[in-house]
Amino acid sequence: MTVPEPEVKALLADAGVVVPKGVVAAYDDAVANPSLLADMVAAYGLSEPLVLKGFGGSVVHKSDVGAVRMGVAAYELNYEAAQMAVAVGEAGGRIDGFLVEEQAEAGVELLVGVVDRPPFGPVAALGLGGTLTEVLDEVVLRLAPISRVDAEAMVTGFKGAELLGGFRGQPPVDVGSLIELLLAVAGPNGLAMHLGDHLAELECNPVIATPDGVIAVDARLILQTVSAEVRPKTPLTDFGPLFAPRGIAVAGASTSRPGFGNTFLTAYKELGWGPGTLWAVHPKATEIDGVPAVPTVADIDGEVDYVVGAVPAAACADLVRGAAGKAKFVHVISGGFREASAEGADLEDELAVAARESGVRVLGPNCLGAYSPAGRQTFLRNAPTEVGRVSMISQSGGLAGDMVKGGAIRGIRFTKLCTVGNGVDVTPGELLEWLVDDPDTGIIGVYLEDPRDGRRLANALEKAKGHKPVVMLVGGRTDQGRGAAVSHTGALVADHRVWDALSASTGVSIVGTLEELLAAIAYLQRWADADISGDLDTLVLGVGGGASVLGTDAADRAGLVTTAVSDQGQQAVRDLGYGVGTSIRNPIEIGFGPVSDPDVLVKALDPILETQPYPDVVIHTNVQAFFSYAGDGIERLFPIIETTAARRWPRTRLSIVLRNLDCAPPETAARIQQTCLDADLPTFTRFDEAMAAVAAAKRHARNRALAG
């Protein structure tokens, strides 16, 4: 439902937003009394020039249908109203009434709005306004309600911000009043919060900002119907038994055609599960692959916390119901639900009902399981058994396997990982909420596609901010956001920017690839607890001018700053014999290779970091050069790595990019990576991975500093 503009203006005024002085007349009254509008202007003392607007349920974009006239004199109102009614009628619309207001002085035109954006709820927007909003598309977003810090960051963070400070000789606008307007609209006690779930879109466009203040000269409010259905609140769940179950049952293993269920049985047996702790669930068999089998979960003679469901989709709801009172969790790895068809969607709804009615928590469907080395929990064979402090949540089972195996190569050590698939019951936000409080978890990674509980997810991220770093990879960002609402604000809240708003509001680091996710987690595993600054300054140092330039480009894409080395530092590098035909400002080109001494990098970095302690130094080397210019040159790389890593500058995080590592024989490449791991030196093979990781560590350091 579209609320008439005069009513919206009244709500804004009550919230503390300055709106133009105006009068309102119904259409029929204005037609019956041609002098009515002019008489009302005189009676209420409105000053010319005036703005005449038509409003009604069919008028959405007034300028598109001729429902606004500017620079009108009082005596012209009757004529302009008649012309407006004709124009709107020809456009297929209808006018219910007229609003006459004093025309505001010219200034910087802005858009301020709030739009309900499921699943995250209300999102606040600030951008350039007026009729060029969609063309210029300069908007910054935050999850609402926004804090004063958020409002200040929005005002300084959107691309049109330079217009506010005075542009081409124009005086600066009253930024303080703009911040107050943002809070009045989208703050904790703002209008949007008072409207609650009824709010679909609230847009003030334009808001005119001048040196004397800000005024909302146009406004639109669309309300939505709120369902009366009250869904039962999800009970607080202890997920400890999910990751360290007392007993496990696997439903769906076959006696004749081995499938997923059989693979799970084998994987669990390899980890030491056996009679009394591991069961197969099969309607007829008494044993499968050496594991005792029972007809139903209820027939298990022992403690069982976790059931793997590898049965057909149509049988999953009954499996869950049959686990009631016996098992705490059923992990449905089967597919064929909402992701497959309309019939599958019905089966998924039935599965959700079964979870609610049985009290059994359901993970999935359409996923692979959980992994915890300490709890001997797995969905993979030959999974790493080393215990660490990294936990991950993944909506993709396949990617979860990549996380475990690919992470191990990078030295990532896990405490917990869980796949959630379609998230019919247990959601990513609920799991994240629990992991934030889990004492064994120090770093969290997340892969998401469809966060059904976006607001709960955001709240959990806010809780983690400054305490535990969270890095998130979001799949499908470019394909979502279609069917946006008709207003400017709705159209501007494209999904990739909502995720940017989530990052800005909660402090989560969002990366673009799985490789960047693993790189950031590995880097944080090494450096998250270090008391090192989150300043954006980053030093790039290594072999090759072209490669150094590419490293600098990657730093810029990640939002990092390659601040120039001080004159003193540059002179120290010159004294070492560098700088003739090479860069020594940042990036620094240091030609270390198969004839270099082990301390070649230490000698270059010591004088720089002593007086200019960059929070992060990214070293890069060309592995293939060690093979190309000396027969046994690769042997020189190992002591360089070990000597550099052992130096440990107290105010600097260190990492290395091993360019062209694939040029080395596999056994040599593995040895190089292992040498770096043994030296506690995070490694990357691409600049973009390295810089994404550095940016994530810096963000966590800043969050921690703010949290105190």
Secondary structure, 3 states (H helix, E strand, C coil): CEECHHHHHHHHHHCCCCCCCEEEEEHHHHHHCCCHHHHHHHHCCCCCCEEEEEECCCCCCHHHCCCEEEEECHHHHHHHHHHHHHHHHHCCCCCCEEEEEECCCCCEEEEEEEEEECCCEEEEEEEECHHHHHHHCCEEEEECCCCHHHHHHHHHHCCCHHHCCCCCCCCCCCHHHHHHHHHHHHCCCCHHHHHHHHEEEEEEEEEEEECCEEEECCEEEEECCCCCCCCCCCCCCCCHHHHCCCCEEEECCCCCCCCHHHHHHHHHHHCCCCCCCEEEECCCCCEECCEEEECCHHHCCCCCCEEEECCCHHHHHHHHHHCCCCCCEEEECCCCCCCCCHHHHHHHHHHHHHHHHHCCEEECCCCCCEEECCCCECCCCCCCCCCCCEEEEECCHHHHHHHHHHHHHCCCCEEEEEECCCCCCCCHHHHHHHHHHCCCCCEEEEEECCCCCHHHHHHHHHHHCCCCCEEEEECCCCCCCCCCCCCHHHHHCCHHHHHHHHHHHHCCEEECCHHHHHHHHHHHHHHCCCCCCCCCEEEEEECCHHHHHHHHHHHHHCCCECCCCCHHHHHHHHHCCCCCCCCECCCEECCCCCCCCCCHHHHHHHHHHHHCCCCEEEEEEEHHHHHHCCCCCHHHHHHHHHHHHHHCCCCCEEEEEEECHHHCCHHHHHHHHHHHHHCCCCEECCHHHHHHHHHHHHHHHHHHHHHC
